Amino acid sequence: MKKFVKRALGMGAVAYAALFAVFFFDLDGKFLFNVFEPFVKNHYDNMERKDMLKMPYDMDKFPAYKYDEV
């Protein structure tokens, strides 16, 4: 039982030190900024989108802004 407690405390200390290093050096933010964001940005910049400049613009057609009364 003593060996298990020592091993659990040792693993907890290692995990605590690793999490503290991630926090202290802001490794999660650096990962998001340098790795994840460029990947996601590249993905979403290459998506096909509807060209809003080619849509017709009708001056006399407005959406109906009516609310249902309860």
mmCIF file of the N, C-alpha and C atoms, coordinates in Angstrom:
data_MODEL
# 
_entry.id   MODEL 
# 
loop_
_atom_site.group_PDB 
_atom_site.id 
_atom_site.type_symbol 
_atom_site.label_atom_id 
_atom_site.label_alt_id 
_atom_site.label_comp_id 
_atom_site.label_asym_id 
_atom_site.label_entity_id 
_atom_site.label_seq_id 
_atom_site.pdbx_PDB_ins_code 
_atom_site.Cartn_x 
_atom_site.Cartn_y 
_atom_site.Cartn_z 
_atom_site.occupancy 
_atom_site.B_iso_or_equiv 
_atom_site.pdbx_formal_charge 
_atom_site.auth_seq_id 
_atom_site.auth_comp_id 
_atom_site.auth_asym_id 
_atom_site.auth_atom_id 
_atom_site.pdbx_PDB_model_num 
ATOM 1   N N  . MET A 1 1  ? 0.830   -1.196 0.000   1.00 0.00 ? 1  MET A N  1 
ATOM 2   C CA . MET A 1 1  ? 0.000   0.000  0.000   1.00 0.00 ? 1  MET A CA 1 
ATOM 3   C C  . MET A 1 1  ? 0.870   1.254  0.000   1.00 0.00 ? 1  MET A C  1 
ATOM 4   N N  . LYS A 1 2  ? 1.983   1.191  0.742   1.00 0.00 ? 2  LYS A N  1 
ATOM 5   C CA . LYS A 1 2  ? 2.881   2.325  0.823   1.00 0.00 ? 2  LYS A CA 1 
ATOM 6   C C  . LYS A 1 2  ? 3.489   2.641  -0.558  1.00 0.00 ? 2  LYS A C  1 
ATOM 7   N N  . LYS A 1 3  ? 3.806   1.577  -1.297  1.00 0.00 ? 3  LYS A N  1 
ATOM 8   C CA . LYS A 1 3  ? 4.398   1.736  -2.624  1.00 0.00 ? 3  LYS A CA 1 
ATOM 9   C C  . LYS A 1 3  ? 3.398   2.413  -3.573  1.00 0.00 ? 3  LYS A C  1 
ATOM 10  N N  . PHE A 1 4  ? 2.146   2.038  -3.468  1.00 0.00 ? 4  PHE A N  1 
ATOM 11  C CA . PHE A 1 4  ? 1.104   2.633  -4.314  1.00 0.00 ? 4  PHE A CA 1 
ATOM 12  C C  . PHE A 1 4  ? 0.927   4.125  -4.005  1.00 0.00 ? 4  PHE A C  1 
ATOM 13  N N  . VAL A 1 5  ? 0.932   4.488  -2.748  1.00 0.00 ? 5  VAL A N  1 
ATOM 14  C CA . VAL A 1 5  ? 0.777   5.889  -2.352  1.00 0.00 ? 5  VAL A CA 1 
ATOM 15  C C  . VAL A 1 5  ? 1.961   6.708  -2.840  1.00 0.00 ? 5  VAL A C  1 
ATOM 16  N N  . LYS A 1 6  ? 3.177   6.167  -2.695  1.00 0.00 ? 6  LYS A N  1 
ATOM 17  C CA . LYS A 1 6  ? 4.366   6.870  -3.178  1.00 0.00 ? 6  LYS A CA 1 
ATOM 18  C C  . LYS A 1 6  ? 4.299   7.058  -4.694  1.00 0.00 ? 6  LYS A C  1 
ATOM 19  N N  . ARG A 1 7  ? 3.909   6.009  -5.392  1.00 0.00 ? 7  ARG A N  1 
ATOM 20  C CA . ARG A 1 7  ? 3.823   6.087  -6.857  1.00 0.00 ? 7  ARG A CA 1 
ATOM 21  C C  . ARG A 1 7  ? 2.750   7.100  -7.270  1.00 0.00 ? 7  ARG A C  1 
ATOM 22  N N  . ALA A 1 8  ? 1.620   7.103  -6.593  1.00 0.00 ? 8  ALA A N  1 
ATOM 23  C CA . ALA A 1 8  ? 0.545   8.050  -6.904  1.00 0.00 ? 8  ALA A CA 1 
ATOM 24  C C  . ALA A 1 8  ? 0.985   9.482  -6.631  1.00 0.00 ? 8  ALA A C  1 
ATOM 25  N N  . LEU A 1 9  ? 1.669   9.707  -5.511  1.00 0.00 ? 9  LEU A N  1 
ATOM 26  C CA . LEU A 1 9  ? 2.169   11.042 -5.198  1.00 0.00 ? 9  LEU A CA 1 
ATOM 27  C C  . LEU A 1 9  ? 3.236   11.478 -6.209  1.00 0.00 ? 9  LEU A C  1 
ATOM 28  N N  . GLY A 1 10 ? 4.093   10.566 -6.614  1.00 0.00 ? 10 GLY A N  1 
ATOM 29  C CA . GLY A 1 10 ? 5.113   10.875 -7.613  1.00 0.00 ? 10 GLY A CA 1 
ATOM 30  C C  . GLY A 1 10 ? 4.499   11.237 -8.951  1.00 0.00 ? 10 GLY A C  1 
ATOM 31  N N  . MET A 1 11 ? 3.503   10.472 -9.368  1.00 0.00 ? 11 MET A N  1 
ATOM 32  C CA . MET A 1 11 ? 2.823   10.771 -10.636 1.00 0.00 ? 11 MET A CA 1 
ATOM 33  C C  . MET A 1 11 ? 2.074   12.092 -10.545 1.00 0.00 ? 11 MET A C  1 
ATOM 34  N N  . GLY A 1 12 ? 1.491   12.358 -9.392  1.00 0.00 ? 12 GLY A N  1 
ATOM 35  C CA . GLY A 1 12 ? 0.804   13.630 -9.191  1.00 0.00 ? 12 GLY A CA 1 
ATOM 36  C C  . GLY A 1 12 ? 1.775   14.800 -9.247  1.00 0.00 ? 12 GLY A C  1 
ATOM 37  N N  . ALA A 1 13 ? 2.957   14.628 -8.662  1.00 0.00 ? 13 ALA A N  1 
ATOM 38  C CA . ALA A 1 13 ? 3.966   15.687 -8.693  1.00 0.00 ? 13 ALA A CA 1 
ATOM 39  C C  . ALA A 1 13 ? 4.453   15.939 -10.114 1.00 0.00 ? 13 ALA A C  1 
ATOM 40  N N  . VAL A 1 14 ? 4.654   14.884 -10.871 1.00 0.00 ? 14 VAL A N  1 
ATOM 41  C CA . VAL A 1 14 ? 5.085   15.036 -12.267 1.00 0.00 ? 14 VAL A CA 1 
ATOM 42  C C  . VAL A 1 14 ? 3.993   15.736 -13.082 1.00 0.00 ? 14 VAL A C  1 
ATOM 43  N N  . ALA A 1 15 ? 2.756   15.334 -12.882 1.00 0.00 ? 15 ALA A N  1 
ATOM 44  C CA . ALA A 1 15 ? 1.646   15.969 -13.603 1.00 0.00 ? 15 ALA A CA 1 
ATOM 45  C C  . ALA A 1 15 ? 1.520   17.435 -13.213 1.00 0.00 ? 15 ALA A C  1 
ATOM 46  N N  . TYR A 1 16 ? 1.684   17.737 -11.932 1.00 0.00 ? 16 TYR A N  1 
ATOM 47  C CA . TYR A 1 16 ? 1.614   19.117 -11.468 1.00 0.00 ? 16 TYR A CA 1 
ATOM 48  C C  . TYR A 1 16 ? 2.740   19.955 -12.078 1.00 0.00 ? 16 TYR A C  1 
ATOM 49  N N  . ALA A 1 17 ? 3.943   19.406 -12.131 1.00 0.00 ? 17 ALA A N  1 
ATOM 50  C CA . ALA A 1 17 ? 5.082   20.123 -12.710 1.00 0.00 ? 17 ALA A CA 1 
ATOM 51  C C  . ALA A 1 17 ? 4.862   20.364 -14.207 1.00 0.00 ? 17 ALA A C  1 
ATOM 52  N N  . ALA A 1 18 ? 4.319   19.370 -14.902 1.00 0.00 ? 18 ALA A N  1 
ATOM 53  C CA . ALA A 1 18 ? 4.059   19.529 -16.335 1.00 0.00 ? 18 ALA A CA 1 
ATOM 54  C C  . ALA A 1 18 ? 2.988   20.596 -16.573 1.00 0.00 ? 18 ALA A C  1 
ATOM 55  N N  . LEU A 1 19 ? 1.932   20.568 -15.811 1.00 0.00 ? 19 LEU A N  1 
ATOM 56  C CA . LEU A 1 19 ? 0.880   21.567 -15.968 1.00 0.00 ? 19 LEU A CA 1 
ATOM 57  C C  . LEU A 1 19 ? 1.360   22.958 -15.587 1.00 0.00 ? 19 LEU A C  1 
ATOM 58  N N  . PHE A 1 20 ? 2.233   23.042 -14.571 1.00 0.00 ? 20 PHE A N  1 
ATOM 59  C CA . PHE A 1 20 ? 2.793   24.335 -14.200 1.00 0.00 ? 20 PHE A CA 1 
ATOM 60  C C  . PHE A 1 20 ? 3.681   24.877 -15.315 1.00 0.00 ? 20 PHE A C  1 
ATOM 61  N N  . ALA A 1 21 ? 4.457   24.009 -15.959 1.00 0.00 ? 21 ALA A N  1 
ATOM 62  C CA . ALA A 1 21 ? 5.308   24.448 -17.071 1.00 0.00 ? 21 ALA A CA 1 
ATOM 63  C C  . ALA A 1 21 ? 4.457   24.949 -18.227 1.00 0.00 ? 21 ALA A C  1 
ATOM 64  N N  . VAL A 1 22 ? 3.366   24.255 -18.517 1.00 0.00 ? 22 VAL A N  1 
ATOM 65  C CA . VAL A 1 22 ? 2.459   24.701 -19.581 1.00 0.00 ? 22 VAL A CA 1 
ATOM 66  C C  . VAL A 1 22 ? 1.897   26.075 -19.230 1.00 0.00 ? 22 VAL A C  1 
ATOM 67  N N  . PHE A 1 23 ? 1.501   26.280 -17.998 1.00 0.00 ? 23 PHE A N  1 
ATOM 68  C CA . PHE A 1 23 ? 0.961   27.569 -17.571 1.00 0.00 ? 23 PHE A CA 1 
ATOM 69  C C  . PHE A 1 23 ? 2.029   28.658 -17.572 1.00 0.00 ? 23 PHE A C  1 
ATOM 70  N N  . PHE A 1 24 ? 3.195   28.373 -17.000 1.00 0.00 ? 24 PHE A N  1 
ATOM 71  C CA . PHE A 1 24 ? 4.237   29.381 -16.822 1.00 0.00 ? 24 PHE A CA 1 
ATOM 72  C C  . PHE A 1 24 ? 4.780   29.879 -18.163 1.00 0.00 ? 24 PHE A C  1 
ATOM 73  N N  . PHE A 1 25 ? 4.990   28.966 -19.098 1.00 0.00 ? 25 PHE A N  1 
ATOM 74  C CA . PHE A 1 25 ? 5.549   29.342 -20.393 1.00 0.00 ? 25 PHE A CA 1 
ATOM 75  C C  . PHE A 1 25 ? 4.463   29.594 -21.438 1.00 0.00 ? 25 PHE A C  1 
ATOM 76  N N  . ASP A 1 26 ? 3.214   29.559 -21.051 1.00 0.00 ? 26 ASP A N  1 
ATOM 77  C CA . ASP A 1 26 ? 2.065   29.799 -21.940 1.00 0.00 ? 26 ASP A CA 1 
ATOM 78  C C  . ASP A 1 26 ? 2.130   28.906 -23.184 1.00 0.00 ? 26 ASP A C  1 
ATOM 79  N N  . LEU A 1 27 ? 2.418   27.636 -22.958 1.00 0.00 ? 27 LEU A N  1 
ATOM 80  C CA . LEU A 1 27 ? 2.594   26.710 -24.074 1.00 0.00 ? 27 LEU A CA 1 
ATOM 81  C C  . LEU A 1 27 ? 1.294   26.449 -24.817 1.00 0.00 ? 27 LEU A C  1 
ATOM 82  N N  . ASP A 1 28 ? 0.165   26.489 -24.117 1.00 0.00 ? 28 ASP A N  1 
ATOM 83  C CA . ASP A 1 28 ? -1.105  26.267 -24.792 1.00 0.00 ? 28 ASP A CA 1 
ATOM 84  C C  . ASP A 1 28 ? -1.414  27.430 -25.732 1.00 0.00 ? 28 ASP A C  1 
ATOM 85  N N  . GLY A 1 29 ? -1.165  28.650 -25.303 1.00 0.00 ? 29 GLY A N  1 
ATOM 86  C CA . GLY A 1 29 ? -1.391  29.805 -26.165 1.00 0.00 ? 29 GLY A CA 1 
ATOM 87  C C  . GLY A 1 29 ? -0.456  29.811 -27.356 1.00 0.00 ? 29 GLY A C  1 
ATOM 88  N N  . LYS A 1 30 ? 0.796   29.446 -27.136 1.00 0.00 ? 30 LYS A N  1 
ATOM 89  C CA . LYS A 1 30 ? 1.756   29.385 -28.239 1.00 0.00 ? 30 LYS A CA 1 
ATOM 90  C C  . LYS A 1 30 ? 1.368   28.312 -29.237 1.00 0.00 ? 30 LYS A C  1 
ATOM 91  N N  . PHE A 1 31 ? 0.879   27.173 -28.754 1.00 0.00 ? 31 PHE A N  1 
ATOM 92  C CA . PHE A 1 31 ? 0.422   26.121 -29.651 1.00 0.00 ? 31 PHE A CA 1 
ATOM 93  C C  . PHE A 1 31 ? -0.764  26.591 -30.479 1.00 0.00 ? 31 PHE A C  1 
ATOM 94  N N  . LEU A 1 32 ? -1.737  27.235 -29.818 1.00 0.00 ? 32 LEU A N  1 
ATOM 95  C CA . LEU A 1 32 ? -2.914  27.712 -30.551 1.00 0.00 ? 32 LEU A CA 1 
ATOM 96  C C  . LEU A 1 32 ? -2.534  28.756 -31.587 1.00 0.00 ? 32 LEU A C  1 
ATOM 97  N N  . PHE A 1 33 ? -1.624  29.667 -31.249 1.00 0.00 ? 33 PHE A N  1 
ATOM 98  C CA . PHE A 1 33 ? -1.256  30.752 -32.158 1.00 0.00 ? 33 PHE A CA 1 
ATOM 99  C C  . PHE A 1 33 ? -0.373  30.274 -33.300 1.00 0.00 ? 33 PHE A C  1 
ATOM 100 N N  . ASN A 1 34 ? 0.578   29.393 -33.027 1.00 0.00 ? 34 ASN A N  1 
ATOM 101 C CA . ASN A 1 34 ? 1.558   29.004 -34.039 1.00 0.00 ? 34 ASN A CA 1 
ATOM 102 C C  . ASN A 1 34 ? 1.178   27.774 -34.848 1.00 0.00 ? 34 ASN A C  1 
ATOM 103 N N  . VAL A 1 35 ? 0.352   26.886 -34.309 1.00 0.00 ? 35 VAL A N  1 
ATOM 104 C CA . VAL A 1 35 ? 0.038   25.629 -34.995 1.00 0.00 ? 35 VAL A CA 1 
ATOM 105 C C  . VAL A 1 35 ? -1.433  25.563 -35.386 1.00 0.00 ? 35 VAL A C  1 
ATOM 106 N N  . PHE A 1 36 ? -2.306  25.715 -34.415 1.00 0.00 ? 36 PHE A N  1 
ATOM 107 C CA . PHE A 1 36 ? -3.731  25.492 -34.660 1.00 0.00 ? 36 PHE A CA 1 
ATOM 108 C C  . PHE A 1 36 ? -4.361  26.598 -35.495 1.00 0.00 ? 36 PHE A C  1 
ATOM 109 N N  . GLU A 1 37 ? -4.075  27.863 -35.160 1.00 0.00 ? 37 GLU A N  1 
ATOM 110 C CA . GLU A 1 37 ? -4.699  28.979 -35.876 1.00 0.00 ? 37 GLU A CA 1 
ATOM 111 C C  . GLU A 1 37 ? -4.332  29.022 -37.359 1.00 0.00 ? 37 GLU A C  1 
ATOM 112 N N  . PRO A 1 38 ? -3.060  28.853 -37.746 1.00 0.00 ? 38 PRO A N  1 
ATOM 113 C CA . PRO A 1 38 ? -2.768  28.850 -39.192 1.00 0.00 ? 38 PRO A CA 1 
ATOM 114 C C  . PRO A 1 38 ? -3.458  27.714 -39.931 1.00 0.00 ? 38 PRO A C  1 
ATOM 115 N N  . PHE A 1 39 ? -3.568  26.548 -39.287 1.00 0.00 ? 39 PHE A N  1 
ATOM 116 C CA . PHE A 1 39 ? -4.253  25.424 -39.925 1.00 0.00 ? 39 PHE A CA 1 
ATOM 117 C C  . PHE A 1 39 ? -5.732  25.750 -40.146 1.00 0.00 ? 39 PHE A C  1 
ATOM 118 N N  . VAL A 1 40 ? -6.386  26.263 -39.125 1.00 0.00 ? 40 VAL A N  1 
ATOM 119 C CA . VAL A 1 40 ? -7.808  26.583 -39.218 1.00 0.00 ? 40 VAL A CA 1 
ATOM 120 C C  . VAL A 1 40 ? -8.021  27.762 -40.165 1.00 0.00 ? 40 VAL A C  1 
ATOM 121 N N  . LYS A 1 41 ? -7.139  28.751 -40.090 1.00 0.00 ? 41 LYS A N  1 
ATOM 122 C CA . LYS A 1 41 ? -7.241  29.915 -40.956 1.00 0.00 ? 41 LYS A CA 1 
ATOM 123 C C  . LYS A 1 41 ? -7.107  29.507 -42.420 1.00 0.00 ? 41 LYS A C  1 
ATOM 124 N N  . ASN A 1 42 ? -6.152  28.643 -42.715 1.00 0.00 ? 42 ASN A N  1 
ATOM 125 C CA . ASN A 1 42 ? -5.959  28.153 -44.078 1.00 0.00 ? 42 ASN A CA 1 
ATOM 126 C C  . ASN A 1 42 ? -7.196  27.391 -44.546 1.00 0.00 ? 42 ASN A C  1 
ATOM 127 N N  . HIS A 1 43 ? -7.777  26.601 -43.668 1.00 0.00 ? 43 HIS A N  1 
ATOM 128 C CA . HIS A 1 43 ? -8.969  25.830 -44.024 1.00 0.00 ? 43 HIS A CA 1 
ATOM 129 C C  . HIS A 1 43 ? -10.146 26.743 -44.340 1.00 0.00 ? 43 HIS A C  1 
ATOM 130 N N  . TYR A 1 44 ? -10.411 27.714 -43.475 1.00 0.00 ? 44 TYR A N  1 
ATOM 131 C CA . TYR A 1 44 ? -11.580 28.565 -43.663 1.00 0.00 ? 44 TYR A CA 1 
ATOM 132 C C  . TYR A 1 44 ? -11.365 29.626 -44.733 1.00 0.00 ? 44 TYR A C  1 
ATOM 133 N N  . ASP A 1 45 ? -10.123 30.034 -44.999 1.00 0.00 ? 45 ASP A N  1 
ATOM 134 C CA . ASP A 1 45 ? -9.874  30.983 -46.080 1.00 0.00 ? 45 ASP A CA 1 
ATOM 135 C C  . ASP A 1 45 ? -10.085 30.348 -47.445 1.00 0.00 ? 45 ASP A C  1 
ATOM 136 N N  . ASN A 1 46 ? -9.927  29.039 -47.549 1.00 0.00 ? 46 ASN A N  1 
ATOM 137 C CA . ASN A 1 46 ? -10.084 28.347 -48.829 1.00 0.00 ? 46 ASN A CA 1 
ATOM 138 C C  . ASN A 1 46 ? -11.494 27.819 -49.062 1.00 0.00 ? 46 ASN A C  1 
ATOM 139 N N  . MET A 1 47 ? -12.426 28.109 -48.171 1.00 0.00 ? 47 MET A N  1 
ATOM 140 C CA . MET A 1 47 ? -13.806 27.651 -48.352 1.00 0.00 ? 47 MET A CA 1 
ATOM 141 C C  . MET A 1 47 ? -14.487 28.435 -49.469 1.00 0.00 ? 47 MET A C  1 
ATOM 142 N N  . GLU A 1 48 ? -15.363 27.759 -50.189 1.00 0.00 ? 48 GLU A N  1 
ATOM 143 C CA . GLU A 1 48 ? -16.152 28.459 -51.198 1.00 0.00 ? 48 GLU A CA 1 
ATOM 144 C C  . GLU A 1 48 ? -17.275 29.210 -50.506 1.00 0.00 ? 48 GLU A C  1 
ATOM 145 N N  . ARG A 1 49 ? -17.462 30.454 -50.937 1.00 0.00 ? 49 ARG A N  1 
ATOM 146 C CA . ARG A 1 49 ? -18.516 31.287 -50.362 1.00 0.00 ? 49 ARG A CA 1 
ATOM 147 C C  . ARG A 1 49 ? -19.306 31.941 -51.480 1.00 0.00 ? 49 ARG A C  1 
ATOM 148 N N  . LYS A 1 50 ? -20.512 32.324 -51.150 1.00 0.00 ? 50 LYS A N  1 
ATOM 149 C CA . LYS A 1 50 ? -21.359 33.022 -52.103 1.00 0.00 ? 50 LYS A CA 1 
ATOM 150 C C  . LYS A 1 50 ? -20.823 34.448 -52.280 1.00 0.00 ? 50 LYS A C  1 
ATOM 151 N N  . ASP A 1 51 ? -20.689 34.894 -53.526 1.00 0.00 ? 51 ASP A N  1 
ATOM 152 C CA . ASP A 1 51 ? -20.199 36.244 -53.793 1.00 0.00 ? 51 ASP A CA 1 
ATOM 153 C C  . ASP A 1 51 ? -21.350 37.223 -53.605 1.00 0.00 ? 51 ASP A C  1 
ATOM 154 N N  . MET A 1 52 ? -21.279 38.007 -52.549 1.00 0.00 ? 52 MET A N  1 
ATOM 155 C CA . MET A 1 52 ? -22.361 38.929 -52.219 1.00 0.00 ? 52 MET A CA 1 
ATOM 156 C C  . MET A 1 52 ? -22.424 40.106 -53.192 1.00 0.00 ? 52 MET A C  1 
ATOM 157 N N  . LEU A 1 53 ? -21.335 40.380 -53.907 1.00 0.00 ? 53 LEU A N  1 
ATOM 158 C CA . LEU A 1 53 ? -21.336 41.505 -54.843 1.00 0.00 ? 53 LEU A CA 1 
ATOM 159 C C  . LEU A 1 53 ? -22.083 41.186 -56.126 1.00 0.00 ? 53 LEU A C  1 
ATOM 160 N N  . LYS A 1 54 ? -22.281 39.921 -56.412 1.00 0.00 ? 54 LYS A N  1 
ATOM 161 C CA . LYS A 1 54 ? -22.978 39.532 -57.645 1.00 0.00 ? 54 LYS A CA 1 
ATOM 162 C C  . LYS A 1 54 ? -24.479 39.343 -57.431 1.00 0.00 ? 54 LYS A C  1 
ATOM 163 N N  . MET A 1 55 ? -24.959 39.510 -56.212 1.00 0.00 ? 55 MET A N  1 
ATOM 164 C CA . MET A 1 55 ? -26.388 39.347 -55.946 1.00 0.00 ? 55 MET A CA 1 
ATOM 165 C C  . MET A 1 55 ? -27.125 40.612 -56.367 1.00 0.00 ? 55 MET A C  1 
ATOM 166 N N  . PRO A 1 56 ? -28.318 40.463 -56.931 1.00 0.00 ? 56 PRO A N  1 
ATOM 167 C CA . PRO A 1 56 ? -29.078 41.662 -57.318 1.00 0.00 ? 56 PRO A CA 1 
ATOM 168 C C  . PRO A 1 56 ? -29.564 42.420 -56.077 1.00 0.00 ? 56 PRO A C  1 
ATOM 169 N N  . TYR A 1 57 ? -29.620 43.718 -56.218 1.00 0.00 ? 57 TYR A N  1 
ATOM 170 C CA . TYR A 1 57 ? -30.047 44.573 -55.118 1.00 0.00 ? 57 TYR A CA 1 
ATOM 171 C C  . TYR A 1 57 ? -31.317 45.281 -55.555 1.00 0.00 ? 57 TYR A C  1 
ATOM 172 N N  . ASP A 1 58 ? -32.415 44.936 -54.945 1.00 0.00 ? 58 ASP A N  1 
ATOM 173 C CA . ASP A 1 58 ? -33.696 45.537 -55.298 1.00 0.00 ? 58 ASP A CA 1 
ATOM 174 C C  . ASP A 1 58 ? -34.087 46.533 -54.219 1.00 0.00 ? 58 ASP A C  1 
ATOM 175 N N  . MET A 1 59 ? -34.303 47.773 -54.647 1.00 0.00 ? 59 MET A N  1 
ATOM 176 C CA . MET A 1 59 ? -34.611 48.829 -53.684 1.00 0.00 ? 59 MET A CA 1 
ATOM 177 C C  . MET A 1 59 ? -36.023 48.717 -53.113 1.00 0.00 ? 59 MET A C  1 
ATOM 178 N N  . ASP A 1 60 ? -36.941 48.119 -53.868 1.00 0.00 ? 60 ASP A N  1 
ATOM 179 C CA . ASP A 1 60 ? -38.339 48.092 -53.428 1.00 0.00 ? 60 ASP A CA 1 
ATOM 180 C C  . ASP A 1 60 ? -38.699 46.835 -52.642 1.00 0.00 ? 60 ASP A C  1 
ATOM 181 N N  . LYS A 1 61 ? -37.777 45.935 -52.443 1.00 0.00 ? 61 LYS A N  1 
ATOM 182 C CA . LYS A 1 61 ? -38.072 44.694 -51.723 1.00 0.00 ? 61 LYS A CA 1 
ATOM 183 C C  . LYS A 1 61 ? -37.400 44.722 -50.358 1.00 0.00 ? 61 LYS A C  1 
ATOM 184 N N  . PHE A 1 62 ? -38.219 44.877 -49.347 1.00 0.00 ? 62 PHE A N  1 
ATOM 185 C CA . PHE A 1 62 ? -37.715 44.899 -47.988 1.00 0.00 ? 62 PHE A CA 1 
ATOM 186 C C  . PHE A 1 62 ? -38.279 43.696 -47.238 1.00 0.00 ? 62 PHE A C  1 
ATOM 187 N N  . PRO A 1 63 ? -37.544 43.159 -46.291 1.00 0.00 ? 63 PRO A N  1 
ATOM 188 C CA . PRO A 1 63 ? -38.097 42.061 -45.474 1.00 0.00 ? 63 PRO A CA 1 
ATOM 189 C C  . PRO A 1 63 ? -39.197 42.574 -44.566 1.00 0.00 ? 63 PRO A C  1 
ATOM 190 N N  . ALA A 1 64 ? -40.119 41.703 -44.272 1.00 0.00 ? 64 ALA A N  1 
ATOM 191 C CA . ALA A 1 64 ? -41.235 42.082 -43.402 1.00 0.00 ? 64 ALA A CA 1 
ATOM 192 C C  . ALA A 1 64 ? -40.782 41.917 -41.946 1.00 0.00 ? 64 ALA A C  1 
ATOM 193 N N  . TYR A 1 65 ? -40.726 43.022 -41.221 1.00 0.00 ? 65 TYR A N  1 
ATOM 194 C CA . TYR A 1 65 ? -40.341 42.985 -39.805 1.00 0.00 ? 65 TYR A CA 1 
ATOM 195 C C  . TYR A 1 65 ? -41.609 43.051 -38.967 1.00 0.00 ? 65 TYR A C  1 
ATOM 196 N N  . LYS A 1 66 ? -42.280 41.927 -38.902 1.00 0.00 ? 66 LYS A N  1 
ATOM 197 C CA . LYS A 1 66 ? -43.511 41.866 -38.124 1.00 0.00 ? 66 LYS A CA 1 
ATOM 198 C C  . LYS A 1 66 ? -43.309 40.832 -37.022 1.00 0.00 ? 66 LYS A C  1 
ATOM 199 N N  . TYR A 1 67 ? -43.796 41.164 -35.870 1.00 0.00 ? 67 TYR A N  1 
ATOM 200 C CA . TYR A 1 67 ? -43.689 40.257 -34.732 1.00 0.00 ? 67 TYR A CA 1 
ATOM 201 C C  . TYR A 1 67 ? -45.071 39.724 -34.399 1.00 0.00 ? 67 TYR A C  1 
ATOM 202 N N  . ASP A 1 68 ? -45.107 38.449 -34.095 1.00 0.00 ? 68 ASP A N  1 
ATOM 203 C CA . ASP A 1 68 ? -46.380 37.827 -33.706 1.00 0.00 ? 68 ASP A CA 1 
ATOM 204 C C  . ASP A 1 68 ? -46.728 38.251 -32.299 1.00 0.00 ? 68 ASP A C  1 
ATOM 205 N N  . GLU A 1 69 ? -47.959 38.718 -32.134 1.00 0.00 ? 69 GLU A N  1 
ATOM 206 C CA . GLU A 1 69 ? -48.411 39.110 -30.808 1.00 0.00 ? 69 GLU A CA 1 
ATOM 207 C C  . GLU A 1 69 ? -48.969 37.897 -30.106 1.00 0.00 ? 69 GLU A C  1 
ATOM 208 N N  . VAL A 1 70 ? -48.594 37.739 -28.862 1.00 0.00 ? 70 VAL A N  1 
ATOM 209 C CA . VAL A 1 70 ? -49.012 36.552 -28.105 1.00 0.00 ? 70 VAL A CA 1 
ATOM 210 C C  . VAL A 1 70 ? -50.177 36.895 -27.233 1.00 0.00 ? 70 VAL A C  1 
# 
